[in-house]
């Protein structure tokens, strides 16, 4: 009789009726990316209710953010900034202002190798080779130092009339952190958006390099961003990087994978490291790790193509 009772209790937990965990799921298409959230929480009514409300509120803010920074909409806040901030102060919602402020902090954190305000240079090389006059104007307009914030009123002014910003290389990480910040008691699971994710419980990630080698990561309470350098923005970068305010070193990097404590840091560092080059990027992340309380939360992996076409992996994790 006792054996039957024990088996019944075990069956109850192994199946779904008496589990201690409840899975919460949510997905959708925002910011040009598919968001997929799969979370496990303690199977208590108040916990489930609280985390469900937090998740629902976070997705409502994704809708708001998507509308605010939609470059194709003339009614969006980013369109208003790029059209008018060179002439006058433009007031922003708190959500967009927070993203802009974080973007400018990211520029300082990466020594200028991440910058949402390179757009004047990027744009003039999209179609044809610009004239020397246009190039000179674009160089003056490019760079985060042309963005001035009035923190007391959440207003923004461009210091050059041709300045322009683009959130494309920070918005996904910012949105993932936005979701995570609305959650309090997650035991395991993940928040993923495209090639960026935050992982709560222990997670093993495998990135295929080629038929002979993989990059295997074991993470917990950490974010991972994978940067595909074949995207058009990076593939065309050689045209405009010689005119940047920083000295870019474009190497045959095929992929960059960054581990960081949060998603926006992982995405920002992946982008900055592409322009820094491997040697300077490894030095930079080494400096960051020295100041971090959990050094394992910061790593970078580079996949590089050799002259013979073979792929090589270089990592900060291999350095003493």
N, C-alpha and C positions, 0 to 999 in steps of 0.2 A: 504494500500500500504506500509506504514511504517513497519507494523508488518511483512509483507512478506519479506521486505528487511532485517530486523533484523534476521528473521529465516534463511534466505539464508546465511547471514554472519556467524551465529552460526554454521550452518551445514558445512560451508566451513572449519571452524577450528576444529570441532569435527571429521570430516572425514579426509581425507589425503591431500586434495588439497591445503589448505592454512595453514598448520601447521607451528608453529614457531620452531619446533624441527625436526632434521634429525637423523635417526638411522644409525649408522655404525656398521657393524658386520665383524668379522674375526675369524677363528678357524683353528686349525691344531694340529698335533701330533709332539711334540718336547720334548727332555730331558725326554723321557719315560712317558710323561704326555700329556693329552689333554688340550690344551689352548682354551678358549672360551671368546671372547671379544664382549660385547654388550654395545654400548655407544650412548648417545644422545648429539648432538651439536646444536648450533644455526643454523637455516636454512638460512645461507648466503653462497653465492658461495665461497667467500674467506676463510671462516671458514671451510667449508666442505672440500675444497681442501687442506688446511693446515693440518687438522687433518687426512685426508686420507693418505697424504704423510708421516706424522709422524707414523701412524700405519703400513704402508707398510714397512717403514725403520726399525721399531722395529722388525717386523717378519723376515726381512732379517738378523738382528743381532741374532735372535734366531737360525737361521740356522747356522750361524757362531759359536755361543756358543756351539750348539749341536755337531758340528764337533770337536771343540777344546777340549771338556771334555768327549768325548766318550771313556770310559775305554776299550771297546772291539776293538777299532781301534789302530793298532800299529803306525799309522801316526798322532794320536791326540797329542795335547800338554800335556795332563795329562799323557799319556803313556810315552812321552819323559821325563817328570819330574820324574816320578817314576822309570824310567830305568836309567837315567843319572845324576840327580841332586845330588846324593850322591857322585859322582865322580868329577863333574865340574859344573860351572855356566850354567844355561839353560835360554835362552831368551824367553820371552812370548809375545804374542800379547797384546795389551792394554786391550781388553775385558777379557781375561783369567787372566791377572795380576790384574785387578780391582777386579775380583771375589776372587782371592787368598788373596789380601790385605784386603778385607772386611771380609773374613773368619778369618783371624788372629786378626783383630780388634774385631770380635765377641767373640773370645776366651777370650780376655782381659775383654770385657764388661760383660761376664757371669762368671768371676772368674775361667775360665778353664773348666767349665762344658759343654761347646760346643767346640768341637775340631775336625777339619778335619783330624788330623794326629794321631788318635788312631788306624788307620788301621793295623799297624803291630801286635797289640794285637788281634784285631778282627779276622784277617786272620788266625793266628796259631790255633785258637780254632774252625775253621770251620769244620774240618774233625775229629780230634782226640785230646786227651789230650797231650799237648806238653811236651817234656822233660824239666827238670829244666834249662838246658843250653839254649835251644831255647826260653824259657820263659824269661830268664834273658836278652837275646839279644833284644827280642821284647819290653820289658819294657824300655830299654835304647833308643830304636828307636822311641817309641811312644810319641806323644805330640807336640804341636805347637811350642815349643821352639827350636825344631830341624829344623825349617824352617827359613832361612835367606834371606832377600830381599835386593837387590841393587836397591833402588827406582830411582836412576838417569838413569838407563839403562833398567829397567823392567826385570832384571835377578834374578834368584832364585838359591839358593844352599841349599842342605840338609846337616846338620851338623852331621848326622849319616848315614852311607852307607845303612842301612836297613830301613830308614824312608820312609813313603808312605802316600799319601793323598787321600781323597775321598770327592767329593763335593756333594754327594747325599742328604745331609740334609740341604743344603743351596741353591742349584742351582735353585729350583722352585721359591722360594721367590725372589731371585736375578733376575730371568727372568721376573716375574710379575712387579717388580719395573722398569726393563728395558723398558717394554712396557709403563708403566705409565709415565716414564720420557720423553718419546717421544711425549706426549700429553699435550696440553696447556689449552684449553678452553672447557673442558667437563662439561656439566651441570648435568648429571646423568648417571648411568650405572655401569658396573662392568667389571673387568678383572679377570678371574678365571683360575686357573690351578690346577686340581685335588682338593685337600682339602684346597687350599690356594686361597684367593681372596682379591681384593681391591675394595671398594665400594665408588662411588663418591657421589651420592645423598642419601637421607635417605633410609635405607634398614633394613627390619626386617628379621632376620635369626632364624630359629628354628632347634635345634639339639635334636633328640629324645634320651632320656636316657633309659627309659623303658616304659611300658604300662601306668604308672601313672605320670611320670614327664618328662618335657622337659626343655631344656635351651633355653631361648628366648633372643636374642640380638637385640638391635636397634643401628645401626652404621651409620656414615656419614663421608666421607673422612677418612676412616680408613681401615686397613687390618685385616683379620681374618685367623688364621691358626688352623686347627684341626688335632691333632696327634692321630693316631690309634696305640695303643701300642701292638696290636696283630701281627704287622708286624714282620718278622723274625729277623730283626736287634735288636729289643727290647726284643722279646721273648727269644733270646739266650744270652742276655746281662749278665745274672747272671754268665756266665762262665768266662767272661773276666773283668767285672767291679772291682773285688777285687784287680786287679793289675794296675788300673789306677793311674795317678798322683794326682787325686782328690778322696775324699771319697764319693762314690756314695751310695745313699739310695734308694734302689729299693722297692717301695711300690706297693700294688695291684691296680695300676692306670689303668683304662680301656681306658680313653680318656683324652686328654688335649686340651683345646681351649684357644687361646691367641688372644687378641685384641691389636693392636699396630699401630703406625702411618704409617708404611710401611710394605711390605710383608716379606722382608728379616729379619726384627726384629721379626716379629710374628713367623716365622718359626724357627729362631735360639732360641728364648726364649722357645718355646714349647719343643724343643729337650733338651735344658739345664735343664728345670724344671723337666723333667722325671728323670734325674740323681740326681738332687738336692734333690728331695723329697718335699712333700707338705709344710712342715713348713718352710724350708729354701727358697723355691720358693716364698711363700707368703711374706716373709720378704724382699726378693730381689725386687719383683715388688713394694712393698711399698716404698722402697728406691728410685726406679726409678720414681715413681709417684710424690714423694716429689720434685723432680727436674724438672718435666715436666710442661710446661705452660698449657697444656690441660690434666688434670689427667685422664679424662674419656677415653683417647686414649690408656691407658694401663690397661688391666684386664686379669686375668687368671681364668679358670674354670677347676676343676678337677672332674672327675667321678671315684669314688673308689668303689671297691667291698668289702663288709663287710664279716665277717666270716659266716654269714647265707646266703650269696649270694646276699643280697639286695644291690642295688646301691645307693651311697650317692654322693651328689654334694657339693663341697667346693669351695668358690669363693673369690677372693680379693675384689669383689664388695660388699660383705657382711660385710667387715671390716670397722670400722669407720675411 
